[in-house]
Amino acid sequence: MNEQLRLKVGEWVEIRSKEEILATLDRNGQLEGMPFMPQMFQYCGKRLRVYKRAHKTCDTVYPIRGRRLSNGVHLETRCDGQAYGGCQASCLIFWKEAWMKRVDGGRAGRRGGGDGMSQQGGAEARGGCSEQDVLAGTRQPGQQNEPDPAYRCQATQLPEATTALNWWDFRQYIEDYLSGNVGIWTILKGSVYSSYYGVCARRVRLRRLMGRLYDTFRPLWRGTLFPRSSGTLPAGIPTPSCDLSLQPGELVRVKSHREILRTLNTENKNRGLFFDAEMVPYCGGTYRVLKRVDRILDEKTGKMVRFKKQAVILEGVICQSRYSDCRMFCPRGIYSYWREIWLERISAAPAEQQKRA
């Protein structure tokens, strides 16, 4: 099971049986510091396609930084939050290669294996870990019976499951390309932006000038407007808001970057919610609402935090780490949170007319 598969984007894998996976875990339900989460049992025996090779990721627990992960991939699976107090972040799940096997010429579907947590509940595996251990591992030690516990999930445990990765380690970008995670054109554009921002980020006045120059010449590389522009409203005063009461499945248009900047303060926040540079490529596009969000786990503390004002997640609108400092092309694919004032409800349109960044 310890053989390195070196999986690439698009390959098919079969998730091992529940018993095989339990045999790889310690009594905390972890392998090399990475928790196996209870909702992952439902995929045992299923065949899934590799979405990204998770050879690196971003750590949001400590000061945000890039981290190296060994023998991991992202499949087309996201956390449903049920074992974590109903967290609505819908994070991509990390899968260690020891929990799967390559399928040559495989197709989607179910084949053999276990059927999740419904069978043999509590049976001890060869590695000394049981399903109950995995479930208990969702909370910090001593928090099992707390009404407001500190949770422990893959996101909160990333520092323990990864090692340091410097942004200048060029090998990561080679692996980005060879694994199929990122195309060469995207890598080149990212290099242009990173070099440019490295020059202009030192002084505010220089950044504004360089930002205007960037916007002037961006058609050369078919990029977005300068993604690090700042809002102009004074920090500390209420920013504008609106309530569209958007519901899952509704079609919306993301306003232009310039329109959104008018709703942000100088810290690039609206009602406390940060508008990130990774959201800029989606400006002007049309998307469907995936769900409303009012609670997520704080990855630093493991505690549930609740939004004072609900936000929404849009289908397919994720961080692609094209403008992220020190963690370019992280494959983690975190959903962006959108204030409704940044969106416009539009009438239904054929799916093929939807714009994608």
N, C-alpha and C positions, 0 to 999 in steps of 0.2 A: 504493500500500500504506500510505501514511502517513495516509490519511483516518481521522478519529476516528469510530468506529462508535457510541459512547455506548450500548453494549449494556446491556440490562436482564435481570433474573432471569427465566429461563424461555425466553428467545429461543434459537433454534437457529443454530449457526454451522458452517461447514465448515473444517476445518484445511487450510491451503494445502499444496501439494506440497513435497516435500523440497527441490527445487531453488529454489523461491520463498523458502522459509524461510532456506536457507543464504545467499541473496543479501542478506538483511537483517542478517546477523551480521558482527561483526568477527573478526579472527584468533583471538580468545580464545573465540569461540563465544557472544558476548553481543550484546544489543541494548539500548542505553541502560543498560548495567551489569547487565542481567538475563540470566543464563545460559540458553541453550536446552540442556536436558539430554538425554543420549542416549536415554533411554527414551521421550522425547516423539515420536521419529520414528515410532513404531508407530501414532500417531494421524493421520498425514498422510493426507488424503483422506477422513477420517471426519467424520460429522456428530455434534455433541455439543450438549448443552443448557447454557446459562449457569447456573451454580450461584449465584455471587455476582459483583457487580462489585467488582474489587479496586482501588478508587480510593484505599484506604488500607490499612495493615497495621500490625503491631507488630514492632518491631525488638528482637530478643532477643540481639543481638550486643554492643551497647553497653548502658549502663543502659537498662532497658526503657522504651520510649517509642513514641508513635504516629508514623507516617511516611506521607507522601503518595506514591502511585504513579500515574504517568501511563499512560493507555491500556492498562489491564490488567484481566483477568477471571480468575475461577476457574471451570473447567469441572468436570464430575463425574469428575475424574481425580486420582489420588494417586501419589506417588513410590514405586516398588517397592524402591528402595535398592540395586539390583543393581550400579550403576556407582559406588557409594559404600560399598564394603566390607560390604554387607549391612545397612546402617542400617535399623532397624525402626520409625522414627518415622512413616512413611506420611504425609508432609506433603502438603497440597493443592498442586498445581502451579500456578504463575503462568503465564498466557498473555498475551502482548502482542497487541494487536489487529492488528498488522501480520502476524501469523502465521495469520490466519483471515479469513473473509469471512462476512457475514451471509447466512443462508438464509431467504428469505421462504416461509413455509408449509412449511418443511423438516420432515422426519421422520427418526427415528433410522435409522442404517444406514451403509453404506459407498458412496462414490461417487467414482470416478476417483482421481486423486492417486497419490502414491507408496505403497510398501508397506514403509516403515520403512527400516532400515539394510541390508536385504538387497540393494538394487539400487544399482548405480553407486557402490560403496564407494570413497571417496577422490576422487571427481570434484570438481574445483574449481568453485565457484559464482561467479556474477557478483560477489558481494561479497568474494571472496577467501577464503572460509571453506569448509572441507571437513568431512566426517564425522569424519575423524581429528582435526581441530582441536577439534571439539566434544567428542570423547572425551578428548583431552589436557586440555581445560579443566576436567575433573572433579577435577584435582589442582592443588595450588598449584605455581607455577613452581619447577622444580628438584626436585620430589618424584615425578617420573614413575616412577622405578625403586625408590623406597623401599618396604621391606616394610610399614612402618607410616606411610603418608603422611598429610599434611594435605590433606583434601578441600576442594573448592570447589563448592558447590551454590547453588541459589537462596536457601536460608535463610542461608547464611554470607555471601552477597553483598548482602543487603537494604540495608545502609547505603549502598552504592554505587549501587543501583538506585532509591533513593527520595530524597525531600527532606523537610525538617522540616515537621511538622504539629502545631500547638499544640492542646491539648485544648479550648480556648475558641473555636476557629475554628468558628463555628456552621454554616458552609456545608457542613461534612462531614456533619452530621446531616440537613440538607436532602437531600443527595445519597444518604445512607443510605435515606431514604424514597422519593425519586423513582426510584431504581434498582430498588426492590423488595427491597433487602437486609434492611430492618427495617421492621416495621409501626409505626404511630403509637402504639399502646398500649404496645408494648415500649419505645419511645423515652420516653414519658411516665413509665413505671415506672423506667426507668434514670435519668431526671432526678431523681425523688424520692429514689432510693437515693443518687445521687451527692451531692445537696445534703445529705442526712442524714448521710452518712459524712464529708463535709467538716466538719461541725460536731463530730461525736463522736470523730473520730480523733486529736484533739490530746492528750488525756489518757486514760490507761488506765482510771481510775475512771469518767470520763465515758463512755467507750466501753462499759463494762459496763452502766451505767445506761441509756444510749441503746439498747443492744442489747436489753435487756429490754422497753423501750417499743416498739421496732421489732417484736418478736415478738408483742406484745399487739395491735398495730393492723395487722399485715400482712394479715389477711383482707380489709381494705378494698381492697387492690390485688392480692389473690390471689397474693401472693409467697411466697418461701421463708422459713425462719427466718433471722435475721440472719447473713449469710454470712461475716462476719469474726470470728466467735467463735474463741477460742484454746483449744488443748489445755491440760491442767493438769499433765501429768507433767513433772518437772524435766528441763531440758535436760542432756545429758551422760550420762544413764543409759540402758541398753537399753530400748527400747519393746517392747510385746508383738507377737508375730507368730504366724502359723499357715501351714500348707502344705496347700492344698486340691488341688494338682496339677491345676488347671483346664486344660481343653483347648478349642481352638476349637470353637464350636458349642454348648457347654454353656450352660445357662440359669442365671443367678444373680440374686439380689436384692441391691441395694446397701443396706447397713444404714442406719439412721436417722442423721441428723446428730449427735445426742447420743451415740449408740453409738460413732460414729467418733471424736468428740472425746475419748473416754476412752482411745483408743489413741495419742493425739498428745502430744508434749511442748509446752512453751510456745512453741516456734518453729513449731508446726503441722506437725511432721515425724514420720514413723514409719520407723525404720531409714534415715534420711537422705532419704526421699522426702516431698516437700511435698504437703500436702493443700490445694488451692487453693479459693478462694471459688467459682470457676466450676464446681466439682464438686458444690456443695451442691444445686442444683436437681435433680440426679439421685438424691439420697438417697431411699430407699424404693421406687425404681423397679426394674423387672425387665428385664434385657437379656441378650443373648447374648455370649459371649466371642468376640472377633474373633481375637486371637492373644496369645501370650506374648511378652514383650519382655525382652531381656537386653543389647542394645547399640543405641546411637544416637550420632549425631554431636554433638559439642560445637560449637555454632554460633559460639562465640567463637574457637576454635582450629582448627576443621575436623578435629580428631582424633577417632577413635572412642573412646567411653567405654563401659565395661561395668558393668552393674548388679551389685552384690554379691549382691543377692537379686532374683530375677525379679519382674516386675510383669506385669499383663495390660492389654490394651486391650479396651474393650467396643464393640460395634457402635453407631454413631450417637452415642456419648457424646463430645462435643467441647466445647472452650472456645467459648462464645458471646459472651464479653466483655461480659457484663451487669453485672459488678461490678469491672471492671478499671480501675485508676487510670490516668488520662490516655490511655486508648486504648479508650474505650467503643465497642462494636459492631464491633470489628475482624473482618473476614470470613475470617480465615485458617483457622479451624476446626481448631486443633491437637487431636489426641487427648489425652485425660487418661490418666495412668498410675495404676493401682489396685493397692494391696496386697491380698492375698487375705484379710487379717484384716478388711478393710472390706466383704467380700462374703460371701454365703451361697449355697451350691449349693442349687438347688431342682429338683424333678422337672419333666419336660418339660411345657410348657403351650402351648396354641394361640397362634400368633403374634399373632392379633388381641387377645389378652388382655394383651400386653406393655404396660407403662406407659412413656410417653415424657414427658420433662420439657417 
